[in-house]
Amino acid sequence: MAGHSATLFLDTVPTATLLEFDLGDMPWSQQNAQMLREAYGSRFMYIKGDSAQTIPAVAANSTTKCDVIFVDGAKGERMRRQDVLNFMQLAHKEAYVFGDEANTVECMSGAVGREDLKCLEGPHGDTVYAWNSLVRDGTLKYIGCSRPVHIPDIVCLWQFKSFR
C-alpha cells in the first residue's frame, strides 16, 4: 500500500476506478489511502481488511466487474490461490490478472511443475506455487512475464481460463 501501482493504474487510465484491498496494517497505509482519495476522488476505493473476507463481501454486494486485477498481497500458496479464486467473482471473463512474487517463466506458464528446479520457492516462500497450480489446473491461462530484474521476483500476466 505504498501507492505506486495505484498511481500508475489511475494515471494511465483516466477513466478507471481502482478498488484497493489492503490489510491496512502498515503505518503508512491509511495515510497513503487518504492521499489517493484526495488525488483521485471516487475513482479510488480503499477496502481495509483481510482479503479472504473483503473480496467475497464486495463481490456479493456489487455489480462491479474488473477488467484488470493486480494481486500482490497475501503471501503463501494457499492464501494467494484463494485471493485469485475470490477475484474471479469480481472479474470480467476476459480480465487480465497481473501477479507479483513470480519466479520463472517455466514455472509461471505451467511448463514445469512445482517439483522442478525452475519452480523453486522464491523470496516469499511457496507463493509461486499458487500461480503454477492455477495454470496447471486450467484456472489461469499464461500470457507473459516481465524481464527479470531481481531474480527470482518477476511480475507475470494471465487471464482467467475457466470460471468456477
C-alpha positions as CSV (number, residue, x, y, z in Angstrom):
1,M,0.0,0.0,0.0
2,A,2.7,2.4,-0.9
3,G,0.6,3.7,-3.7
4,H,2.9,3.1,-6.7
5,S,0.7,0.6,-8.5
6,A,-2.5,2.5,-7.8
7,T,-1.0,5.8,-9.1
8,L,0.3,4.0,-12.2
9,F,-3.1,2.5,-13.0
10,L,-5.1,5.6,-12.2
11,D,-2.8,8.0,-14.1
12,T,-2.5,5.7,-17.1
13,V,-6.3,5.0,-17.5
14,P,-8.1,8.3,-16.6
15,T,-11.5,6.6,-16.8
16,A,-10.6,3.7,-14.5
17,T,-11.8,3.1,-10.9
18,L,-9.5,1.2,-8.6
19,L,-10.6,-0.9,-5.7
20,E,-7.7,-1.3,-3.3
21,F,-7.9,-4.3,-1.0
22,D,-5.4,-3.9,1.9
23,L,-4.9,-5.2,5.4
24,G,-4.2,-1.7,6.5
25,D,-1.5,-3.0,8.9
26,M,1.3,-0.8,7.8
27,P,1.8,2.6,9.4
28,W,1.6,4.4,6.1
29,S,-1.5,2.5,4.7
30,Q,-4.2,4.9,5.9
31,Q,-2.1,8.0,5.1
32,N,-1.5,6.8,1.6
33,A,-5.1,5.8,1.1
34,Q,-6.2,9.3,2.2
35,M,-3.7,10.9,-0.2
36,L,-5.0,8.7,-3.1
37,R,-8.6,9.5,-2.2
38,E,-7.8,13.2,-2.3
39,A,-6.0,12.9,-5.6
40,Y,-8.4,10.6,-7.4
41,G,-11.7,11.1,-5.6
42,S,-14.3,8.4,-6.2
43,R,-12.0,6.7,-8.7
44,F,-10.1,5.3,-5.7
45,M,-11.8,3.0,-3.3
46,Y,-9.9,1.6,-0.3
47,I,-11.2,-1.6,1.3
48,K,-9.5,-2.3,4.5
49,G,-9.3,-5.8,6.0
50,D,-8.4,-9.4,5.3
51,S,-8.9,-10.1,1.6
52,A,-10.2,-13.6,2.3
53,Q,-13.3,-11.8,3.7
54,T,-13.3,-8.4,2.0
55,I,-13.1,-9.6,-1.7
56,P,-16.1,-12.0,-1.3
57,A,-18.1,-9.4,0.6
58,V,-17.6,-6.7,-2.1
59,A,-18.4,-9.3,-4.8
60,A,-21.6,-10.3,-3.1
61,N,-22.8,-6.7,-2.8
62,S,-21.7,-5.2,-6.1
63,T,-22.3,-5.5,-9.8
64,T,-18.8,-4.2,-10.4
65,K,-16.7,-6.3,-12.8
66,C,-13.0,-5.7,-13.1
67,D,-11.0,-5.6,-16.4
68,V,-7.6,-5.8,-14.7
69,I,-6.6,-7.4,-11.4
70,F,-3.2,-7.0,-9.8
71,V,-2.5,-9.5,-7.0
72,D,0.4,-8.5,-4.7
73,G,-0.9,-9.1,-1.2
74,A,-1.4,-12.3,0.7
75,K,1.8,-14.4,0.7
76,G,1.8,-18.2,0.7
77,E,0.4,-20.7,-1.7
78,R,-3.0,-21.2,0.0
79,M,-3.7,-17.5,0.6
80,R,-2.5,-16.3,-2.8
81,R,-4.5,-19.0,-4.5
82,Q,-7.6,-18.1,-2.5
83,D,-7.2,-14.4,-3.4
84,V,-7.1,-15.2,-7.1
85,L,-10.1,-17.5,-6.9
86,N,-12.0,-14.9,-4.9
87,F,-11.1,-12.2,-7.5
88,M,-12.8,-14.4,-10.2
89,Q,-16.1,-13.2,-8.6
90,L,-15.2,-9.6,-9.4
91,A,-13.7,-10.2,-12.9
92,H,-15.0,-9.9,-16.4
93,K,-14.5,-13.1,-18.3
94,E,-11.6,-11.5,-20.3
95,A,-10.0,-9.8,-17.3
96,Y,-6.2,-9.6,-17.1
97,V,-4.6,-10.9,-13.9
98,F,-1.2,-9.5,-13.0
99,G,0.7,-11.1,-10.2
100,D,3.8,-10.5,-8.2
101,E,6.1,-12.9,-6.4
102,A,6.6,-15.0,-9.5
103,N,9.9,-16.7,-10.2
104,T,10.5,-18.2,-13.7
105,V,8.6,-18.2,-17.0
106,E,8.7,-22.0,-17.0
107,C,7.1,-22.2,-13.6
108,M,4.5,-19.4,-14.2
109,S,3.5,-20.8,-17.5
110,G,2.9,-24.2,-16.1
111,A,5.5,-25.8,-18.4
112,V,7.1,-27.4,-15.3
113,G,5.5,-28.5,-12.0
114,R,6.4,-27.5,-8.5
115,E,8.9,-30.3,-8.2
116,D,11.1,-28.9,-11.0
117,L,14.2,-26.8,-10.1
118,K,12.8,-23.9,-12.2
119,C,9.9,-23.7,-9.8
120,L,11.7,-23.4,-6.5
121,E,10.3,-21.3,-3.7
122,G,11.0,-17.6,-4.1
123,P,11.7,-14.8,-1.6
124,H,8.0,-15.1,-0.5
125,G,8.1,-18.8,0.2
126,D,5.7,-21.0,-1.6
127,T,3.6,-18.2,-3.1
128,V,5.0,-19.1,-6.5
129,Y,3.3,-22.5,-6.3
130,A,-0.2,-20.8,-6.3
131,W,0.5,-19.3,-9.8
132,N,1.9,-22.6,-11.0
133,S,-1.1,-24.7,-9.8
134,L,-3.7,-22.2,-11.1
135,V,-2.2,-22.5,-14.6
136,R,-1.8,-26.3,-14.4
137,D,-5.3,-26.8,-13.2
138,G,-6.8,-24.7,-16.0
139,T,-7.9,-21.7,-14.0
140,L,-5.4,-19.3,-15.5
141,K,-4.0,-19.0,-19.0
142,Y,-0.4,-17.8,-19.0
143,I,0.3,-14.7,-21.2
144,G,3.8,-13.5,-20.3
145,C,6.2,-12.2,-17.7
146,S,8.4,-9.2,-17.2
147,R,12.1,-9.5,-17.7
148,P,13.9,-10.5,-14.5
149,V,15.5,-7.6,-12.7
150,H,15.6,-9.0,-9.2
151,I,15.6,-12.8,-9.7
152,P,13.5,-14.6,-8.7
153,D,10.8,-11.9,-8.3
154,I,9.1,-11.0,-11.6
155,V,5.6,-9.9,-12.5
156,C,3.5,-12.0,-14.8
157,L,0.2,-11.8,-16.7
158,W,-2.5,-14.3,-17.1
159,Q,-6.2,-14.4,-18.0
160,F,-8.9,-16.5,-16.4
161,K,-9.4,-19.6,-18.5
162,S,-12.3,-21.1,-16.6
163,F,-14.7,-19.6,-14.1
164,R,-15.9,-21.6,-11.1
